[in-house]
Amino acid sequence: MNEPRFVFDTNVIVSALLLKHSVSRQAFDRAHARGRLLLSEETLAELYEVLRREKFAKYVLETERLQFLAAFAQAAQQVEATERIQVCRDPQDNKFLELAVSGEAACLVTGDADLLALHPFRNIPILNPPAFLQF
């Protein structure tokens, strides 16, 4: 039986790491328990860059952030984008649509208004974390 696949954008993943009792963390944990999280080379690179930012040091030590990243990269399924998509108002967000389409995701979880405005995209629901908990 194929398990469902989920795409989480960078901000939701960072919120899940920094805020242990947040809705983002609950959504992240539920997705991990119910299926596979997807990542691509592009989304992993963005997550790495964001997690290395000094401003997060007051919440979580850099070593902990990098350990989280390593564990996430190990547990997630890496997918290579098979199609370039250029529909999002913010071109930096297209990589999440590419990952969702190429990875045949059950849904994309984001708090980004530019992505949420596209719901659904090619029959893939685009949900914020609270809506994902009801999914």
Secondary structure in CASP SS format (residue, H / E / C, confidence):
PFRMAT SS
TARGET T0000
AUTHOR 0000-0000-0000
METHOD secondary structure of the structure
MODEL  1
M C 1.00
N C 1.00
E C 1.00
P C 1.00
R E 1.00
F E 1.00
V E 1.00
F E 1.00
D C 1.00
T H 1.00
N H 1.00
V H 1.00
I H 1.00
V H 1.00
S H 1.00
A H 1.00
L H 1.00
L H 1.00
L C 1.00
K C 1.00
H C 1.00
S C 1.00
V H 1.00
S H 1.00
R H 1.00
Q H 1.00
A H 1.00
F H 1.00
D H 1.00
R H 1.00
A H 1.00
H H 1.00
A H 1.00
R H 1.00
G C 1.00
R E 1.00
L E 1.00
L E 1.00
L E 1.00
S C 1.00
E H 1.00
E H 1.00
T H 1.00
L H 1.00
A H 1.00
E H 1.00
L H 1.00
Y H 1.00
E H 1.00
V H 1.00
L H 1.00
R C 1.00
R C 1.00
E H 1.00
K H 1.00
F H 1.00
A C 1.00
K C 1.00
Y C 1.00
V C 1.00
L C 1.00
E H 1.00
T H 1.00
E H 1.00
R H 1.00
L H 1.00
Q H 1.00
F H 1.00
L H 1.00
A H 1.00
A H 1.00
F H 1.00
A H 1.00
Q H 1.00
A H 1.00
A C 1.00
Q E 1.00
Q E 1.00
V C 1.00
E C 1.00
A C 1.00
T C 1.00
E C 1.00
R C 1.00
I C 1.00
Q C 1.00
V C 1.00
C C 1.00
R C 1.00
D C 1.00
P H 1.00
Q H 1.00
D H 1.00
N H 1.00
K H 1.00
F H 1.00
L H 1.00
E H 1.00
L H 1.00
A H 1.00
V H 1.00
S H 1.00
G C 1.00
E C 1.00
A C 1.00
A C 1.00
C E 1.00
L E 1.00
V E 1.00
T C 1.00
G C 1.00
D C 1.00
A H 1.00
D H 1.00
L H 1.00
L H 1.00
A C 1.00
L C 1.00
H C 1.00
P C 1.00
F E 1.00
R C 1.00
N C 1.00
I E 1.00
P C 1.00
I E 1.00
L E 1.00
N C 1.00
P H 1.00
P H 1.00
A H 1.00
F H 1.00
L H 1.00
Q C 1.00
F C 1.00
END
